[in-house]
Amino acid sequence: MKKILSLVVLGIFLNHPAYADLSKQDIEEIRKIVKEEIQHIDKRIDDLRQEMNTRIDDLKDLMLTGFGILFAGMFALVGFVIWDRRTALAPAVKRVKELEEREDRLEKAIKEFAWKEPRLAQALRSVGL
C-alpha cells in the first residue's frame, strides 16, 4: 500500500510540467520526503487507532460496571420485596389463624346446642355440618 501510494504521488509529481526537468537526485529527495510523510501519517493513524482502542476498553469497563450495579440493585430489590412480603403478611396470617380458631369454637358450640335442639340439628345436616 505504501509503495503504491508513493508511486502515485511520484507519478503526479513527474507528470507535472514544472517537474519535468528534475534530475535523478531531485527525484530521490522527493521520494525520501514522500516516504517520510507517509511514515508520519502511518504513525498518526497508529496513534489514533491505539487511542480509540483505549477509549473502547474504557467504555466496556464502564458498561460492565454499570450493568453490575444494575443487576446488584435488581437482586437487592427482589430480596427486599420477598422479605417485606413475609413481614407484611405475618399479621394477616396471624389474624386468619385467630379467625379459624374462633370458627372452630363456634362450630363446636353450635353442634353441642344441636344435640338439645332437633330443628338446629336438621338445619346443620342440610348444610353438611
C-alpha positions in Angstrom: 0.0 0.0 0.0 2.8 2.4 0.9 4.7 1.6 -2.3 1.6 2.1 -4.4 0.9 5.5 -2.7 4.4 6.6 -3.1 4.4 5.7 -6.8 1.1 7.5 -7.3 2.5 10.7 -5.6 5.8 10.4 -7.5 3.9 9.9 -10.8 1.8 13.0 -10.1 5.0 15.0 -9.4 6.8 13.7 -12.5 3.9 14.3 -14.9 3.5 17.9 -13.9 5.3 20.3 -16.3 7.1 22.1 -13.6 8.8 19.0 -12.5 9.7 17.7 -16.0 13.3 18.8 -15.8 14.1 17.3 -12.4 17.3 15.3 -12.0 17.5 11.9 -10.5 18.9 13.3 -7.3 15.9 15.7 -7.0 13.6 12.8 -7.6 15.3 10.7 -4.9 14.9 13.6 -2.5 11.3 14.0 -3.3 10.9 10.2 -2.9 12.5 10.4 0.6 10.3 13.3 1.6 7.2 11.5 0.4 8.3 8.3 2.2 8.8 10.3 5.5 5.4 11.9 5.1 3.8 8.5 4.6 5.6 7.2 7.7 4.4 10.2 9.6 0.8 9.6 8.5 1.1 5.9 9.4 2.3 6.8 12.8 -0.6 9.2 13.3 -3.0 6.6 12.2 -1.5 4.0 14.6 -1.7 6.5 17.4 -5.3 7.3 16.7 -6.1 3.6 16.5 -4.4 3.0 19.8 -6.3 5.9 21.4 -9.6 4.6 20.0 -8.9 1.1 21.4 -8.2 2.6 24.8 -11.4 4.6 24.7 -13.4 1.5 23.7 -11.8 -0.5 26.5 -12.7 2.2 29.0 -16.3 2.3 27.6 -16.5 -1.5 28.0 -15.3 -1.3 31.6 -17.9 1.5 32.3 -20.7 -0.5 30.8 -19.7 -3.7 32.7 -19.6 -1.7 36.0 -23.0 -0.1 35.2 -24.6 -3.5 34.4 -23.1 -5.0 37.6 -24.6 -2.2 39.7 -27.9 -2.5 37.9 -28.1 -6.3 38.5 -27.0 -6.0 42.1 -29.7 -3.4 42.6 -32.3 -5.6 41.0 -31.3 -8.6 43.2 -31.4 -6.4 46.3 -34.9 -5.1 45.3 -36.2 -8.6 44.8 -34.7 -9.7 48.1 -36.3 -6.8 49.8 -39.7 -7.5 48.2 -39.6 -11.1 49.4 -38.6 -10.1 52.9 -41.2 -7.3 53.1 -43.9 -9.7 51.8 -43.2 -12.1 54.7 -43.3 -9.3 57.3 -46.3 -7.7 55.7 -48.2 -11.0 55.6 -47.4 -12.1 59.1 -50.2 -10.0 60.8 -52.7 -11.2 58.2 -51.7 -14.9 58.7 -52.0 -14.4 62.5 -55.5 -12.9 62.1 -56.6 -15.7 59.8 -55.4 -18.3 62.3 -57.4 -16.5 65.1 -60.5 -16.4 62.9 -60.2 -20.1 62.1 -59.8 -21.0 65.8 -62.9 -18.8 66.6 -64.8 -20.5 63.8 -63.9 -23.9 65.2 -65.1 -22.9 68.6 -68.4 -21.5 67.3 -69.0 -24.7 65.2 -68.3 -26.8 68.3 -70.8 -24.7 70.3 -73.5 -24.9 67.7 -73.1 -28.7 67.4 -73.4 -29.1 71.1 -76.5 -27.0 71.1 -77.8 -29.0 68.2 -77.9 -32.1 70.4 -80.5 -30.4 72.5 -82.4 -28.7 69.6 -83.5 -31.1 66.9 -84.5 -28.3 64.4 -81.0 -26.9 64.6 -79.5 -30.4 64.1 -81.7 -30.8 61.0 -80.5 -27.4 59.6 -76.9 -28.4 60.2 -77.3 -31.7 58.4 -78.9 -29.9 55.4 -75.8 -27.7 55.0 -73.3 -30.6 55.6 -72.2 -29.8 59.1 
